Amino acid sequence: MYKLLIIVKVGIFFLMLTSCNTDVEQEKYIDLPSHKESSDMNKAWVKEEHELINKFVQRNQWNTTKTGTGLQYFIYKQGNGEFAKPGMQAMVHFSITLLDGTECYSTLDSSPVSFRIERDLVEYGLHEGITKMKVGDKAKLIIPSYLAHGLAGDLNKIPTLATIVYDIKLLGISE
């Protein structure tokens, strides 16, 4: 047993000794854009994304309302319930598509989902859009990438920098 312990210690020492790199490598730096350049690139992307959204809305002949954040929505079937408010639990059915029509997610063939408005971890644009709806409303929410999943996408079906379109029905709300 003692010999085995010595062999293991010598082996670990040898591994440590051979893994050390005595050659100092030159650090490589990435030439990152300045804050202003980065800001200008972001503004250009947002402008381009809004142009794509506007073309999408025109192509579909939707009469949308645009909020100050860039969310566009329209209610295509009026409900008769009360408006959803921050802090309430909202129960919804929805489908999410990309601007090219690719369906990413849907609850239409399963159970509805619920989330607490402005509390739970869902897209910011969904929180904002649901507060524009009354119980029973059906709406289209066109959510720019910066109000949805941004640079990362959702790491599953929604790609990076993707505008998403919710077709959503507000089934109910509760305190």
N, C-alpha and C positions, 0 to 999 in steps of 0.2 A: 504494500500500500504506500509506504514511504517513497519507494522508487517511482511509482506512478505519479505521485504528487510532484516530485522533482522534475520528471519528464514534462508534465503539464506546464509547470512554471517556466521551464527552459523554452518550451514551445511558444508560450505567450510572449516571453521576452524576445525571442527571435522574430516573431510576427510583428511586434511593435517596432523593433529595430529596422526591419526591412520595409515597413510601410511608411516610415518617415521619409519625406522628400526633402533632401538637403538643398536641392536646386530651388532658388527663389524664382517663382514665375512672375512675370510682369503682369500686374493687375490690368484687366481690360475694362474700360469704361464705355458705357453706351452713351452716345451723344443724344441726350433727351431734349425734347423741345423745351423752350423757355415757358414760363407761366403764360405769357401773352400769346405765344404761338399755340400752346395747348388750348387756351381759351378760344382763340380764333378758329382752330380746327373743330372744337366742340360746337361753336355757333354755326359754322358751315354745315356740320352734320345735322343739327337740329333744323336748320332752314331747308336742307334737302329732304329730310324726313317729312316735314310739314308739306312740302310740295308733293311728295308721293301720296300722302294722306289726302290732300285736296283733290288730286287726280282720281284717287280711288272713290272718294265721295261723289265726285261729278259723274264718274263712269256708272256708279250705282244709282244715281239720281236721288240721293238721300238729302233731306232737308235737315242738316245737323245744326246743333248749337255748339259753339266752341267756347270753352271756359278759358280763364286767364292762364291756366297751366298748360293748355294745349290739348286737353281731352276734348274729343268731339263726341256728341251723343245725339240720338233722337229716339223719342218714344213713338213706336209704331202701333201700339195697342194700349189704349188708356185703361187703367184699373180704376177702382173706386175706393181704395183704402187710404190710409193715412201715409204721409211721407216718412221715409226712413230717415233716422237721425243718428248722429254719432253716439256711440255707446250701446245702441240697440243691437240685438241679435237678428241678423237677416238670414232668411232661408230662401235659396235660389235654385233654379235650374238654369244651366247655361251650356253653350258650346263656345269654344275658343278656336278661331282660325287666324291664319296669317293673311296678309293683304292679297296673296296669290290664291287664296281659297283653301290652302292646306289646313285640314282640321287637326288640331293638336290635342284637344281634350273635349269631353262632353259628359254631361250628367243625364242626358235625355233618356238613355236606356238603363239608368240606374237610379239610385236614391238621390234626392236633392241634397245639397250641402248647405251648411250654415257657417257664418262667421260673425264676429263682433265688429261692427263698423268702427273704424279708426282705432281698433285695438289689436285685432288678429293679424297674422303675417300673411297677407295677400297683397296683390299689386296695389300700389298707391292709387292708380287710376281707377281701380274697382271700388275702393273706398269712396273716392270722390263721386264716381258715376252713380253708385247706388243711392247716394243722398239726393239725387235729382229725380228719384223714382218714388211712386206710390205703390202700395200693395196691389198686385194684379197687373201692373204695367209690364209690357214687353218692350225692350229697348235694344238698340245697337250702341255699344260703347267702342269707340276707336281710340285705343290707348297707345300713345307714342312710347318708344322703347324706354325713354328716361322715366316714364311713369309706370313701366311694367318691369321687365327683367334686365334692362340695360346691357352692359358689356358682357355679362356672364351668360345671358340666356337663362333658362331654368335648369341647365345641365341635363336635359332629357329631350323634350320635343320642341321647345321654343329656342330658336337659334339666337346668337348674339345680335344685339341692336335691332331686334324685330319689333315692329308695330304689331299689336294684336287686336283682334276684333272680337268682342264679346257679343253674342246674341243671348240675352239674359231675360229671365222672367223673375220678378220679385214675388215669391209665393206668400211670404209672411214676415212679420217682424214681432219682436217681443222685447221687453225691458231686460 
